[in-house]
Amino acid sequence: MAQVPIQTVPTQELAASQMNEFRAPGVEPMQDFTGKQIQEFGRAQMGFGNALAKIGDRIQGEIDDTRTAERVNNLATTLDSIATEYSQLAGVNAFNAKGDYQARVAKAVQDVGGDFENDIQKTLYMAKAGVLQRTAIGAIDRHGATEYTKYDTTEKKSTVINMTGAMAQSWRSRGQLDPQGNPTGDYAMYEAAAVRNLVGYANKIGIPQLDDKGQETQAFAALKREMVFEPAATSVTQSMMVDGNYNGAKRFLEEEFKKGHLDPKAYQALNDNVTTAAKTVEAERIARDLVAGKTIQGGVTFQPPLLAMPQVSSGFGKRNAPMPGASTDHNGIDLPAPRGTPIYAAADGTVKNAWNDDKAGGGNSVVLTHAGNMATGYAHMDTFTVKPGQQVKQGDLIGYVGSTGTATGPHLHFTVTGANGKKIDPSQLQYGVAMGNGKIEEGPQSLKDKQAAIDAIQDPQTRKFVQAEFNRITSQQEAIKSKQERDNWEQAANIAYSGDGNQWQTLAKNNPALWNALKPEQQATLMQGRPKGDDPETMLLLLRDPTLWEASKLSQYRGKISESTYQRFYAQGNGPKAQDTVRAASFDNDMFEATLNRNGLKDLVNVPAGSKDKQIEVINLREKFKVLIDAEQVARKRELSRDEKQGILDSILLDKAQVPGMLWGSTPTPVYKLTPEQAKDAFVIVGGQEIKLASIPVQQRATIIAKLNARGIRPTEAEIASLWVQAGKPK
């Protein structure tokens, strides 16, 4: 603040009017600083106020920034969640939901903003929210557009596939022409639809249909083959092969290839498939003839005259005339088809005649002659494309379906004439299978001659197919024959072994057909009566292979084992629990033989045929193993584990005992070698006492064995007897 100078002035009071006139000696007149001071003070106050205002503005600005930042962060999180959720949608669902998600973005901007404290906060929020909103909507737009493109592309591709499938299913109408000679029918319609939709799909994946010169691009042509014509050709050829029209299938493929609808690789692969299928059918025929011991000479293999054989509208033989002038004795069959449907030669041959037969009602007609003096006729054609004397191959185009002559509508009247000049019902033809000229000659009879006939086939693939089919048929016949022989034997044995077991004469008298169906050796077996004992070799075979206990297999051994043994094996190998029983017995056998091999007893596994004594020894050992297992299982009231069974087997093989009559101090006999009689008196020495093995009760034996096993001690007969004696010989 400015300082006001202080001066000493006279105390004499002056009138107011004199004040300005007063001059103190040597003193300047006094200046009035009051206004300036007030101004300075005012300016100072104003500056202070401005400073305070700036501070307030700064504080408010920070508050606005903080509140806005909170809202903007919340909005960013919300919009990110919405955009992420939308990104999970795919295809048309994403496209259809785009508007809803964009609306959710706009609503989120408003909801998160809420009520603002002032306009500054609102302005700041809306500016930053606008950026986030545009970013989120842009992301949704891009994802929606991408997914729609994918969906639209997929839809267009699916449409192409569907049209191609419909085209293939309509193959029966392929080649139909309208009166102007243009393609017509469902096949042509679906083909055009498939190609039309393919253009849209190609545009989606960046393949132009035409180049700058208006020519079809190579890429589009390749796509057309890949997606339309090759799949259709595959389906059509398969359908034609089902109809037996192999030459027609080849013809179809050739036409498609010439049109550029198939590339060389696809054409070759499909053509090879047809060739293989045709050879397979021919091989099956040859094999059947060889098995039957016959051959067909002068045969002709027919194919359908139409690509697709429709249902016959008028059959072969007697009928009511469909219209005045029509025949009542129908010498062929009528095949209804649209006008312009191609007609093909049913077999290789020569055009005998091609003429207008209106006089006889046939209209435009063609007759072909074939090998073996056979012939085929085609009538009511719209037009024919061959002339008399022309050679044709099976599947060659000879004309088109029409309704010329005496006809109620477009159809093909198809006839087949046999070598004897008589008409044959075409509906009975086996397409793809050779028909003879009425003479079936005798072929190779012995297996050696039949095999020689197969080896003489020139084509390697056909020879391979014939061999495989011949083997299949003969194996099947052998299996049927073997089963019949087993059934005969089982039935005969049941009769012959009934009663006193010697009823073969009753069988031969009452059922001579069954008796005569038996082999001589089977008859001789039954004439000997029911076996009293078991053939050791047969018994060993049955013990080693429990799968032979099944009735159809067991019956063949009935003449070599006693009735009681047969019934025992039969009971185990048949019935509701047979599978489990046979499986368990097989496991036991595997363990038995593995243990023998491990202990150097291979001679007890592979017993030579004819070694009766050794066979009996092994049978007794196996039976002893089974008896002990059964006894233990009865005592323990449960199935033994594999380890428990192994312990019993080890004790049988490794344990030893003495029998009465042996010299004192001699080597004890292995337990498994004891005969049933010896086992009754066999003993071990315990504390100077002879303890018979048979005297130890089964339950006590099982208890002692369990204790020894728990202590890790192999339960020998000596150990078992010792513990039994120590326990006071409990019963």
Secondary structure, 3 states (H helix, E strand, C coil): CCCCCCCCCCCCCCCHHHHCCCCCCCCCCCCCCHHHHHHHHHHHHHHHHHHHHHHHHHHHHHHHHHHHHHHHHHHHHHHHHHHHHHHCCCHHHHHHHHHHHHHHHHHHHHHHHCCCCCHHHHHHHHHHHHHHHHHHHHHHHHHHHHHHHHHHHHHHHHHHHHHHHHHHHCHHHCCCECCCCCECCHHHHHHHHHHHHHHHHHHHCCCCCECCCCCECHHHHHHHHHHHHHHHHHHHHHHHHHCCCHHHHHHHHHHHHHCCCCCHHHHHHHHHHHHHHHHHHHHHHHHHHHHHCEEECCCEECCCCCCCCCCCCECCEECCCCCCCCCCEECCEEEECCCCCEEECCCCEEEEEEEEEHHHCCEEEEEEEEHHHEEEEEEEEEEECCCCCCEECCCCEEEEEECCCCCCCCEEEEEEECCCCCEECHHHCCCCCEECCCCEEECCCCHHHHHHHHHCCCCHHHHHHHHHHHHHHHHHHHHHHHHHHHHHHHHHHHHHCCCCCCCHHHHHHHCHHHHHHCCHHHHHHHHCCCCCCCCHHHHHHHHHCHHHHCHHHHHHHHHHCCHHHHHHHHHHHCCCCHHHHHHHHHHHHHHHHHHHHHCCCHHHCCCCCCCHHHHHHHHHHHHHHHHHHHHHHHHHCCCCCHHHHHHHHHHHHHCEEECCCCCCCCCCEEHHHCCHHHHHHCEEEECCEEEEHHHCCHHHHHHHHHHHHHCCCCCCHHHHHHHHHHCCCCC
